[in-house]
Amino acid sequence: MAVSRKQKEKVVATLIGDLGEARSVILADFTGINVADMTDLRVQMRENGITFTVVKNTLLRKIFKEIEIGKEQDVYSMMEGPTALAYSSDEVMPIKVIKKFAEDHDGLPQVKGGLVSGVTYEVGKLMKLADIPSRDELLAKFMGSALSPLQGFVSVSSGIIRKFFYALNAVRESKEN
């Protein structure tokens, strides 16, 4: 089914707004994924607050030029063959979801590259980014590390107080006998 010019303009306008605010834009080749797996991927993306869409490369080039994404980087060379976009306000979540999905589905979709915080990354570097814990995980680890000395102090202090009361109780029992 052919897409009308008005529909294309609407898609371009929407993507210009969305990609301008996105902190992470991942380009992937979805060739070889069946409909059921693609639906599953879209559900996983939606659950993680990621927008996942298929865009024609000509429209994508126009959008990137309009919002000046990748003008200094080689992002345009990644727009070969079928291209799907995964973008989000979280820097690492899109690549994490794609990497996990690809591990479970014979390497599909194949990541072409992407932009994270305005910097172009090739596949290898993106996969390393996918191994970085999320912001929430890092904050939880930090808080656990920050609270650990306090918890140790409390347990040592309570042990000293407990022993003091045991000694008082022993003295009281010895005086009663």
Secondary structure, DSSP 8 states (H G I E B T S, - for coil): ----HHHHHHHHHHHHHHHHH-SEEEEEE-TT--HHHHHHHHHHHHHTT-EEEE--HHHHHHHHHHTT-STTTTGGGG--SS-EEEEESSSSHHHHHHHHHHHHTTT-SEEEEEEETTEEE-HHHHHHHHTS--HHHHHHHHHHHHHHHHHHHHHHHHHHHHHHHHHHHHHHHHHH-
